[in-house]
Amino acid sequence: MNSAQANERYVVGVDFGTESGRAVVVRASDGAELAGSVCPYQHGVIDRALPESDHPLPPEWALQDPDDYIAVLRTAVPRAVEESGVDSSSVVGIGIDFTSCTMLPTTSDGTPLCSLPEWRDEPHAWVKLWKHHAAQPQADRINDLAEEMGQTWLPRYGGKYSSEWFYSKALQILEEAPGVYKAADRLIEAADWVIWQLCGDESRNACTAGYKAIYQDGHFPTREFLGALHPEFADIVDTKMKRELLPLGSRAGDLTEEAARWTGLQPGIAVAVANVDAHVSVPAAEVVEPGRMVMVMGTSTCHLMLSNNLSEVPGMCGVVDGGIVPGLYGYEAGQSGVGDIFAWFVKHAVPPEYHEAARKRGIDLHDHLESEASRQEPGEHGLLALDWWNGNRSVLVDAELSGLLIGATLSTRAPDIYRALVEATAYGTRTIVESFEERGVPVDELIVAGGLTKNRMLMQIYADVTGRPLGIVGSDQGPALGSAMHAAVAAGVYPDIEAAAKQMGKLRPDAYKPVEEHRATYDALYGEYQALHDYFGRGENDVMKHLKVIQRRANEASHETASPA
């Protein structure tokens, strides 16, 4: 290391995603990413059966093993540091982000219940991943009761609290596995749990508390409201959560000796307060002011906005004061399936001839389908789809909805469907944009972060469908970069995230512009999308929900038949 490098300070950002965790080493002076490393989760998404168990999980379940998160710290972080060539003594801080709401029950010292032999075979003792939707009945009751009791926080979440979020999942544990609920000294976001493992101190971040656990105007929900859901639920905030919240960018604590051995970093360096993968990407895109929507696109998409004003936007996931950048209201909306939809199609519905063609070209099957589909003009395939393969997060907030493809004929080919699914997700984003603008939150530009930015056809379709230019975050690891930026603030390199964004953020503005001759066709198709959206999504036709009921009955009968007498 030369003298110039010796005077530099470096930070590590770790992004915990749905399937893997990734670490990047970043130079604090200018945001240069020196090295990165990815660690796939050994157990991935647990949605069939628990590890070492043949007993099937019910539909809509999505669990994870917290040991997989520690494996990221043990492998991805030291590997990234080694590959960067940076001396660990020059690393001054570490920050992390996480999918949310991903939560787990633990003992008072942070031991996950699923790590204890007596709870290993109990599904409710494991981590509930963000896309665990089996708590929909609990979410429905939370919403019904909130309306009945006139809870003022409900409009802050677009009028509906989601099955993906904290209290829905916690209430499901209480009602379906009361022993687990009683044994849990803590119910905690996985993001905060990882910080607990890094610095030895339990903390709660303001972001997940605001967006997922109904922390509004300085308060969690009242004991009266929570107790009306279930008598034993009344004291969940007092007994199983930590009331004190830490602002984003602050220091949660110092890296412990044990965590230093895991990561190869020096003990005592700053550990930043946890954040959410989507929200932390906003300053990484140099966005610290109103008017620009940041879309973090991966398996799902989160849509983030900043504003000086508080508005109640139907179907948004939440608005939180200081939830993204201190001093501004942070708005969140989202689509619960985007990349997951494309991955499902590629895995289960593409004929062998396309696999073989991709192999001969030496490219990924996604890339081959993109290449084929990009040759089409808008509307050429004659298809229209609804993007609800994993439910609808915004603006309908209904996990019971499912996917739809219409217009298929015997001439329909795999690239046609692939393009129609991409277009469907673009229509879903346009619906969200228009919902914000109707409530006085202007969206002048879209900025995209995440792995899907590599799909050029998808990016152009989004520009054409929304009629807005698309900027691209100049990093393949936007969330990890954002976490590193918060680590730099926590370590005192910068006074606040605005200053860090100015020096470390990366953006390629106007990377894609709408093609005007495509606009008329997509406006017409979007009109048809809206008709299907309202027909199937707003109660006029509940066939999707009826199918879910029939599916559950069939699965219950199957489980009863499979269970020993």
C-alpha positions as CSV (number, residue, x, y, z in Angstrom):
1,M,0.0,0.0,0.0
2,N,1.4,3.4,-1.0
3,S,1.3,6.5,1.1
4,A,-1.8,7.9,-0.6
5,Q,-3.6,4.6,0.1
6,A,-2.5,4.7,3.7
7,N,-4.2,8.0,4.2
8,E,-7.5,6.7,2.7
9,R,-10.3,5.4,4.8
10,Y,-12.5,2.6,3.7
11,V,-15.9,1.2,4.7
12,V,-17.7,-2.1,4.1
13,G,-21.3,-2.4,3.0
14,V,-23.2,-5.7,3.3
15,D,-26.5,-6.3,1.4
16,F,-28.6,-9.2,2.7
17,G,-30.9,-10.1,-0.2
18,T,-33.5,-12.8,-0.7
19,E,-31.2,-15.5,-2.0
20,S,-27.7,-14.3,-1.0
21,G,-25.7,-11.7,0.8
22,R,-23.0,-9.5,-0.8
23,A,-20.3,-7.4,0.6
24,V,-18.4,-4.5,-1.0
25,V,-15.3,-2.6,0.1
26,V,-15.7,1.1,-0.7
27,R,-13.3,4.0,-0.6
28,A,-14.9,6.7,1.6
29,S,-13.4,9.7,-0.2
30,D,-15.2,9.0,-3.6
31,G,-17.3,5.9,-3.3
32,A,-15.1,3.8,-5.5
33,E,-15.9,0.1,-5.1
34,L,-12.7,-1.8,-4.8
35,A,-14.0,-5.3,-4.5
36,G,-17.1,-7.3,-3.8
37,S,-18.1,-10.8,-2.9
38,V,-21.3,-12.8,-2.9
39,C,-22.3,-15.6,-0.6
40,P,-25.4,-17.6,-1.6
41,Y,-27.5,-18.7,1.4
42,Q,-27.0,-22.5,1.9
43,H,-30.7,-23.0,2.6
44,G,-32.0,-20.2,0.3
45,V,-35.8,-19.6,0.7
46,I,-37.3,-22.4,2.8
47,D,-40.8,-22.8,1.3
48,R,-41.2,-26.5,0.9
49,A,-40.1,-28.1,4.1
50,L,-37.7,-27.3,7.0
51,P,-34.1,-28.5,6.6
52,E,-33.7,-32.2,7.5
53,S,-37.5,-32.6,7.5
54,D,-39.9,-34.2,5.1
55,H,-43.0,-32.5,6.6
56,P,-44.2,-30.0,4.0
57,L,-44.8,-26.4,4.8
58,P,-48.3,-25.0,4.0
59,P,-48.7,-22.7,1.0
60,E,-47.6,-19.0,1.2
61,W,-44.8,-19.8,3.7
62,A,-41.3,-18.4,3.2
63,L,-38.7,-19.0,5.9
64,Q,-34.9,-18.7,6.2
65,D,-32.1,-19.9,8.4
66,P,-30.3,-17.1,10.4
67,D,-27.0,-19.2,10.2
68,D,-27.0,-18.3,6.5
69,Y,-26.6,-14.6,7.5
70,I,-23.7,-15.3,9.7
71,A,-22.1,-17.2,6.8
72,V,-22.2,-14.0,4.8
73,L,-20.2,-12.2,7.5
74,R,-17.7,-15.1,7.7
75,T,-17.1,-15.5,4.0
76,A,-18.2,-12.6,1.8
77,V,-16.8,-9.8,4.0
78,P,-13.2,-11.2,4.5
79,R,-13.1,-12.3,0.9
80,A,-14.0,-8.8,-0.3
81,V,-11.5,-7.2,2.0
82,E,-8.8,-9.6,0.8
83,E,-9.6,-9.0,-2.9
84,S,-9.6,-5.3,-2.4
85,G,-6.0,-5.2,-1.3
86,V,-6.9,-2.8,1.5
87,D,-5.3,-3.3,4.9
88,S,-8.1,-4.0,7.4
89,S,-6.6,-1.3,9.7
90,S,-7.8,1.3,7.1
91,V,-11.5,0.1,7.3
92,V,-13.3,2.4,9.7
93,G,-16.9,1.1,9.6
94,I,-19.4,-1.5,8.4
95,G,-23.0,-1.1,7.6
96,I,-25.7,-3.5,6.5
97,D,-29.1,-3.5,4.8
98,F,-31.8,-6.2,4.7
99,T,-35.0,-7.3,3.0
100,S,-37.9,-6.3,5.2
101,C,-40.0,-7.2,6.9
102,T,-37.9,-10.3,7.7
103,M,-38.2,-11.2,11.3
104,L,-37.4,-13.9,13.9
105,P,-38.0,-14.9,17.5
106,T,-35.0,-15.0,19.8
107,T,-34.1,-15.4,23.4
108,S,-33.0,-12.4,25.5
109,D,-29.3,-12.8,24.4
110,G,-30.2,-12.9,20.7
111,T,-30.1,-16.7,20.2
112,P,-32.7,-17.6,17.5
113,L,-35.3,-20.0,18.7
114,C,-34.8,-22.2,15.6
115,S,-31.2,-22.8,16.8
116,L,-32.4,-24.5,20.0
117,P,-33.1,-28.2,19.7
118,E,-36.5,-28.0,21.3
119,W,-37.7,-25.6,18.6
120,R,-35.8,-26.9,15.6
121,D,-38.8,-28.7,14.1
122,E,-41.3,-25.8,14.7
123,P,-41.7,-23.7,11.6
124,H,-42.8,-20.6,13.6
125,A,-39.4,-20.6,15.3
126,W,-37.6,-19.8,12.1
127,V,-37.0,-16.5,10.3
128,K,-40.1,-15.3,8.4
129,L,-38.8,-13.9,5.2
130,W,-40.4,-10.7,3.7
131,K,-42.4,-12.7,1.2
132,H,-44.0,-15.0,3.8
133,H,-47.7,-14.3,3.0
134,A,-49.3,-16.9,5.3
135,A,-50.3,-14.2,7.8
136,Q,-52.9,-12.7,5.5
137,P,-55.8,-13.6,7.9
138,Q,-54.0,-11.7,10.7
139,A,-53.4,-8.8,8.4
140,D,-57.1,-8.7,7.5
141,R,-58.1,-8.5,11.1
142,I,-55.5,-5.8,11.8
143,N,-57.0,-3.7,9.0
144,D,-60.6,-4.4,10.0
145,L,-59.9,-3.5,13.6
146,A,-57.9,-0.4,12.7
147,E,-60.9,0.9,10.6
148,E,-63.3,0.0,13.3
149,M,-61.3,1.8,16.0
150,G,-60.4,4.8,13.8
151,Q,-56.7,4.4,14.0
152,T,-55.1,7.5,12.6
153,W,-52.0,5.6,11.4
154,L,-53.8,3.4,8.9
155,P,-53.9,6.1,6.1
156,R,-50.1,6.4,6.5
157,Y,-49.9,2.9,5.1
158,G,-52.2,3.5,2.1
159,G,-55.2,2.3,4.0
160,K,-54.0,-1.3,4.5
161,Y,-51.4,-3.1,6.6
162,S,-49.7,-5.9,4.8
163,S,-49.4,-9.6,5.6
164,E,-45.7,-9.2,4.9
165,W,-45.2,-6.8,7.9
166,F,-44.2,-7.2,11.5
167,Y,-47.5,-7.4,13.5
168,S,-49.2,-9.7,11.0
169,K,-46.3,-12.2,11.3
170,A,-46.1,-11.8,15.1
171,L,-49.8,-12.3,15.6
172,Q,-49.6,-15.4,13.4
173,I,-46.9,-16.8,15.7
174,L,-49.0,-16.1,18.8
175,E,-52.2,-17.7,17.4
176,E,-50.7,-20.7,15.7
177,A,-47.7,-21.4,17.9
178,P,-48.3,-19.8,21.3
179,G,-45.4,-21.8,22.8
180,V,-43.0,-20.2,20.4
181,Y,-44.5,-16.7,21.2
182,K,-44.1,-17.3,24.9
183,A,-40.6,-18.5,24.6
184,A,-39.6,-15.6,22.4
185,D,-38.0,-12.8,24.6
186,R,-37.6,-10.8,21.5
187,L,-39.3,-10.5,18.1
188,I,-36.9,-8.6,15.9
189,E,-36.1,-7.6,12.4
190,A,-33.3,-9.7,10.9
191,A,-31.6,-6.5,10.0
192,D,-31.4,-5.5,13.7
193,W,-30.5,-9.0,14.7
194,V,-27.4,-9.0,12.4
195,I,-26.3,-5.7,14.0
196,W,-26.8,-7.3,17.4
197,Q,-24.4,-10.0,16.3
198,L,-21.9,-7.5,15.0
199,C,-21.7,-5.2,18.0
200,G,-23.2,-7.1,20.9
201,D,-25.9,-4.5,21.5
202,E,-29.5,-4.8,20.7
203,S,-30.9,-1.9,18.7
204,R,-33.9,-1.0,16.5
205,N,-33.6,1.1,13.4
206,A,-36.1,3.9,12.6
207,C,-36.7,2.7,9.1
208,T,-38.1,-0.8,9.7
209,A,-39.9,0.5,12.8
210,G,-41.7,3.2,10.8
211,Y,-42.5,1.2,7.7
212,K,-43.2,-2.2,9.1
213,A,-44.0,-1.8,12.8
214,I,-46.3,1.2,12.7
215,Y,-44.1,3.7,14.5
216,Q,-45.8,7.1,13.7
217,D,-45.6,10.4,15.5
218,G,-43.3,9.1,18.1
219,H,-45.5,6.1,19.1
220,F,-46.1,2.4,18.3
221,P,-49.7,1.2,18.3
222,T,-51.5,1.5,21.6
223,R,-51.9,-1.4,24.1
224,E,-55.7,-1.0,23.6
225,F,-55.5,-1.7,19.9
226,L,-53.0,-4.5,20.2
227,G,-54.9,-6.1,23.0
228,A,-58.1,-6.0,21.0
229,L,-56.4,-8.2,18.5
230,H,-55.5,-10.8,21.2
231,P,-55.3,-10.3,25.0
232,E,-51.7,-11.6,25.0
233,F,-50.7,-9.2,22.2
234,A,-51.3,-6.1,24.2
235,D,-47.7,-5.9,25.7
236,I,-45.7,-7.0,22.6
237,V,-44.0,-3.6,22.3
238,D,-43.1,-3.5,26.0
239,T,-42.0,-7.1,26.4
240,K,-40.7,-8.3,23.0
241,M,-39.5,-5.1,21.3
242,K,-37.1,-2.4,22.2
243,R,-38.8,1.0,22.3
244,E,-35.7,3.2,21.7
245,L,-35.1,3.8,18.0
246,L,-31.8,4.9,16.5
247,P,-31.8,7.2,13.5
248,L,-30.3,6.2,10.2
249,G,-26.6,6.9,9.9
250,S,-26.0,6.8,13.6
251,R,-23.6,4.4,15.3
252,A,-25.2,1.3,16.8
253,G,-22.0,0.2,18.5
254,D,-18.5,-1.1,18.0
255,L,-17.5,-4.3,16.2
256,T,-16.9,-7.0,18.8
257,E,-13.9,-9.2,19.0
258,E,-15.9,-12.2,17.8
259,A,-17.4,-10.4,14.9
260,A,-13.9,-9.0,14.0
261,R,-12.7,-12.6,13.7
262,W,-15.6,-13.5,11.4
263,T,-15.1,-10.5,9.1
264,G,-11.4,-10.0,9.2
265,L,-11.9,-6.4,10.3
266,Q,-10.5,-4.6,13.4
267,P,-12.5,-4.7,16.6
268,G,-13.9,-1.4,17.8
269,I,-14.7,0.0,14.3
270,A,-18.1,1.7,13.8
271,V,-21.2,-0.5,13.2
272,A,-23.9,1.6,11.6
273,V,-27.6,1.3,12.5
274,A,-29.3,-1.2,10.2
275,N,-31.3,-0.2,7.2
276,V,-33.6,-1.7,4.5
277,D,-32.2,-2.7,1.1
278,A,-34.4,-0.5,-0.9
279,H,-34.3,2.6,1.3
280,V,-30.5,2.6,1.7
281,S,-30.2,2.7,-2.1
282,V,-31.8,6.2,-2.4
283,P,-28.7,8.2,-1.3
284,A,-26.5,5.7,-3.2
285,A,-28.4,7.1,-6.3
286,E,-27.5,10.7,-5.2
287,V,-31.1,11.3,-4.3
288,V,-31.5,13.3,-1.2
289,E,-34.2,15.7,-2.4
290,P,-37.9,15.4,-3.6
291,G,-39.1,14.8,-7.2
292,R,-37.2,11.6,-8.2
293,M,-38.5,8.1,-7.6
294,V,-35.9,5.5,-6.9
295,M,-36.9,2.0,-7.9
296,V,-34.8,-0.8,-6.5
297,M,-35.5,-3.7,-8.8
298,G,-34.7,-7.3,-8.1
299,T,-36.9,-10.2,-7.1
300,S,-39.4,-7.5,-6.1
301,T,-39.4,-3.8,-6.6
302,C,-39.5,-1.0,-4.0
303,H,-40.5,2.5,-5.1
304,L,-39.1,5.3,-2.9
305,M,-39.8,9.0,-2.9
306,L,-38.8,11.9,-0.8
307,S,-41.0,14.9,0.0
308,N,-41.2,18.0,2.2
309,N,-44.9,17.3,2.7
310,L,-47.0,14.6,4.3
311,S,-49.6,13.1,2.1
312,E,-51.8,10.1,2.3
313,V,-51.4,8.1,-0.9
314,P,-53.8,5.2,-1.4
315,G,-52.0,1.9,-1.6
316,M,-48.6,3.1,-0.6
317,C,-46.6,0.9,1.8
318,G,-45.9,3.8,4.1
319,V,-44.7,7.3,4.7
320,V,-42.3,7.9,7.6
321,D,-40.7,11.1,8.8
322,G,-36.9,10.6,8.4
323,G,-37.5,7.0,7.2
324,I,-35.0,7.4,4.3
325,V,-33.2,10.7,4.7
326,P,-33.4,12.7,8.0
327,G,-35.6,15.8,7.7
328,L,-37.8,14.6,4.8
329,Y,-40.8,12.4,4.6
330,G,-39.9,9.1,3.0
331,Y,-42.6,7.3,0.9
332,E,-42.5,3.6,0.0
333,A,-44.6,1.7,-2.5
334,G,-43.7,-1.6,-4.2
335,Q,-44.4,-4.6,-6.3
336,S,-44.0,-7.9,-4.5
337,G,-43.0,-9.8,-7.6
338,V,-40.9,-8.6,-10.5
339,G,-37.6,-10.5,-11.1
340,D,-39.3,-13.4,-9.3
341,I,-41.9,-13.5,-12.1
342,F,-39.4,-13.7,-14.9
343,A,-37.4,-16.3,-13.0
344,W,-40.5,-18.4,-12.5
345,F,-41.3,-18.3,-16.2
346,V,-37.8,-19.1,-17.2
347,K,-37.6,-22.0,-14.8
348,H,-41.0,-23.6,-15.4
349,A,-42.4,-22.6,-18.8
350,V,-39.7,-22.2,-21.4
351,P,-39.5,-25.1,-24.0
352,P,-36.2,-27.0,-24.4
353,E,-35.5,-25.4,-27.8
354,Y,-34.8,-22.0,-26.2
355,H,-32.5,-23.6,-23.6
356,E,-30.6,-25.2,-26.4
357,A,-30.4,-21.9,-28.4
358,A,-29.1,-20.1,-25.4
359,R,-26.5,-22.8,-24.8
360,K,-25.3,-22.6,-28.4
361,R,-25.0,-18.8,-28.2
362,G,-23.1,-19.1,-24.8
363,I,-25.5,-16.8,-23.0
364,D,-28.0,-17.0,-20.2
365,L,-31.6,-18.0,-21.0
366,H,-32.9,-14.7,-19.7
367,D,-30.5,-12.9,-22.1
368,H,-31.7,-15.1,-25.0
369,L,-35.3,-14.4,-24.3
370,E,-34.6,-10.7,-23.9
371,S,-32.8,-10.7,-27.3
372,E,-35.7,-12.5,-29.0
373,A,-38.4,-10.4,-27.4
374,S,-36.7,-7.1,-28.0
375,R,-37.2,-7.5,-31.7
376,Q,-40.9,-7.0,-31.3
377,E,-42.8,-3.8,-31.6
378,P,-45.1,-2.8,-28.7
379,G,-48.4,-4.8,-28.9
380,E,-47.0,-7.2,-31.6
381,H,-47.5,-10.3,-29.4
382,G,-51.2,-9.6,-28.7
383,L,-50.8,-10.4,-24.9
384,L,-51.6,-8.6,-21.7
385,A,-50.7,-9.8,-18.2
386,L,-51.3,-8.8,-14.6
387,D,-48.2,-8.7,-12.5
388,W,-49.6,-10.4,-9.4
389,W,-47.7,-13.7,-9.4
390,N,-46.6,-12.9,-5.8
391,G,-49.7,-10.9,-4.8
392,N,-50.1,-7.1,-5.0
393,R,-48.2,-4.8,-2.7
394,S,-49.3,-1.5,-4.2
395,V,-51.8,-0.1,-4.8
396,L,-54.2,-2.8,-3.9
397,V,-52.2,-4.3,-0.9
398,D,-53.6,-7.7,-1.4
399,A,-51.5,-10.9,-1.2
400,E,-54.5,-13.0,-2.2
401,L,-54.3,-11.8,-5.8
402,S,-52.5,-13.9,-8.4
403,G,-51.2,-13.7,-11.9
404,L,-53.1,-13.5,-15.2
405,L,-52.2,-13.8,-18.9
406,I,-54.7,-13.0,-21.5
407,G,-54.6,-13.1,-25.3
408,A,-52.7,-16.3,-25.7
409,T,-53.2,-18.4,-28.9
410,L,-51.7,-21.5,-30.4
411,S,-49.2,-19.1,-32.1
412,T,-47.9,-17.6,-28.8
413,R,-44.3,-18.3,-28.1
414,A,-42.1,-18.1,-25.0
415,P,-40.5,-14.7,-26.0
416,D,-44.0,-13.3,-26.4
417,I,-44.9,-14.2,-22.9
418,Y,-41.6,-13.1,-21.5
419,R,-42.1,-9.6,-23.0
420,A,-45.7,-9.5,-21.8
421,L,-44.6,-10.2,-18.2
422,V,-42.0,-7.5,-18.4
423,E,-44.6,-5.0,-19.7
424,A,-47.0,-6.0,-16.9
425,T,-44.5,-5.0,-14.3
426,A,-44.0,-1.7,-16.1
427,Y,-47.8,-1.1,-16.0
428,G,-47.7,-1.9,-12.3
429,T,-45.1,0.8,-11.8
430,R,-47.1,3.3,-13.8
431,T,-50.1,2.6,-11.6
432,I,-47.9,3.5,-8.5
433,V,-46.5,6.6,-10.1
434,E,-50.0,7.9,-11.0
435,S,-51.2,7.2,-7.5
436,F,-48.5,9.4,-6.0
437,E,-49.1,12.2,-8.5
438,E,-52.8,12.2,-7.8
439,R,-52.1,12.9,-4.2
440,G,-49.6,15.8,-4.8
441,V,-46.3,13.9,-4.7
442,P,-44.8,14.7,-8.1
443,V,-42.6,12.1,-9.9
444,D,-40.4,13.8,-12.5
445,E,-37.8,11.1,-13.1
446,L,-37.3,7.4,-12.4
447,I,-34.0,6.1,-11.2
448,V,-33.3,2.4,-11.2
449,A,-31.0,0.3,-9.0
450,G,-30.5,-3.4,-8.9
451,G,-29.6,-6.3,-11.1
452,L,-32.4,-5.8,-13.6
453,T,-30.8,-2.6,-14.9
454,K,-28.8,-5.0,-17.2
455,N,-31.9,-5.9,-19.1
456,R,-31.9,-3.2,-21.7
457,M,-35.3,-4.2,-23.1
458,L,-36.9,-3.9,-19.7
459,M,-35.4,-0.5,-19.0
460,Q,-36.6,0.9,-22.4
461,I,-40.1,-0.6,-21.8
462,Y,-40.3,1.1,-18.4
463,A,-39.3,4.5,-20.0
464,D,-41.9,4.0,-22.8
465,V,-44.7,2.9,-20.5
466,T,-44.2,5.6,-17.8
467,G,-43.3,8.4,-20.3
468,R,-40.4,9.4,-18.1
469,P,-36.6,9.3,-18.4
470,L,-34.8,6.6,-16.5
471,G,-31.5,7.2,-14.7
472,I,-29.4,4.2,-13.6
473,V,-27.5,4.0,-10.3
474,G,-23.9,3.7,-11.3
475,S,-23.2,0.6,-9.2
476,D,-24.2,-3.0,-9.6
477,Q,-24.4,-3.2,-5.8
478,G,-26.5,-0.1,-5.0
479,P,-27.8,-1.3,-1.6
480,A,-24.4,-2.4,-0.5
481,L,-22.9,1.0,-1.6
482,G,-25.7,2.7,0.4
483,S,-24.9,0.7,3.5
484,A,-21.2,1.6,3.1
485,M,-22.2,5.3,2.9
486,H,-24.1,5.0,6.1
487,A,-21.1,3.3,7.6
488,A,-19.0,6.3,6.6
489,V,-21.4,8.6,8.4
490,A,-21.5,6.4,11.5
491,A,-17.7,6.4,11.5
492,G,-17.6,10.2,11.4
493,V,-16.1,10.5,7.9
494,Y,-19.1,12.6,6.8
495,P,-21.4,14.7,9.0
496,D,-24.6,13.4,7.4
497,I,-25.9,11.2,4.6
498,E,-26.4,14.2,2.3
499,A,-22.7,14.9,2.4
500,A,-21.9,11.2,1.9
501,A,-24.2,11.1,-1.1
502,K,-22.5,14.0,-2.7
503,Q,-19.1,12.4,-2.6
504,M,-19.9,8.7,-2.7
505,G,-23.2,8.4,-4.7
506,K,-23.3,7.2,-8.3
507,L,-25.8,8.1,-11.0
508,R,-26.1,7.9,-14.8
509,P,-29.0,10.3,-15.5
510,D,-31.3,9.9,-18.5
511,A,-29.8,6.6,-19.4
512,Y,-33.1,5.7,-21.2
513,K,-35.6,8.1,-22.7
514,P,-39.1,7.4,-23.9
515,V,-39.6,6.5,-27.5
516,E,-42.4,8.8,-28.6
517,E,-43.8,6.5,-31.3
518,H,-44.2,3.7,-28.7
519,R,-46.2,5.9,-26.3
520,A,-49.6,5.6,-28.0
521,T,-49.6,1.8,-28.2
522,Y,-48.5,1.5,-24.5
523,D,-51.1,4.1,-23.5
524,A,-53.8,1.9,-25.1
525,L,-52.4,-1.3,-23.5
526,Y,-52.2,0.4,-20.2
527,G,-55.8,1.3,-20.4
528,E,-56.7,-2.3,-20.9
529,Y,-54.4,-3.2,-18.0
530,Q,-56.2,-0.8,-15.7
531,A,-59.5,-2.4,-16.7
532,L,-58.2,-5.8,-15.7
533,H,-56.5,-4.4,-12.6
534,D,-59.8,-3.0,-11.3
535,Y,-62.0,-5.9,-12.4
536,F,-59.9,-8.6,-10.7
537,G,-58.4,-6.4,-7.9
538,R,-61.1,-4.3,-6.5
539,G,-63.8,-6.9,-5.8
540,E,-65.9,-7.0,-9.0
541,N,-64.6,-10.5,-9.7
542,D,-63.1,-12.5,-6.8
543,V,-62.1,-15.6,-8.8
544,M,-58.5,-15.3,-7.7
545,K,-59.5,-15.4,-4.1
546,H,-61.9,-18.2,-4.7
547,L,-59.1,-20.2,-6.2
548,K,-56.9,-19.6,-3.1
549,V,-59.7,-20.9,-0.9
550,I,-60.1,-24.0,-3.0
551,Q,-56.3,-24.5,-3.0
552,R,-56.1,-24.2,0.8
553,R,-58.9,-26.7,1.3
554,A,-57.2,-29.2,-1.0
555,N,-53.8,-28.7,0.8
556,E,-55.4,-29.2,4.2
557,A,-57.0,-32.4,3.0
558,S,-53.7,-33.6,1.5
559,H,-51.9,-32.8,4.8
560,E,-54.5,-34.7,6.8
561,T,-54.2,-37.7,4.5
562,A,-50.4,-37.6,4.7
563,S,-50.3,-37.3,8.5
564,P,-49.9,-40.4,10.6
565,A,-53.0,-41.6,12.4
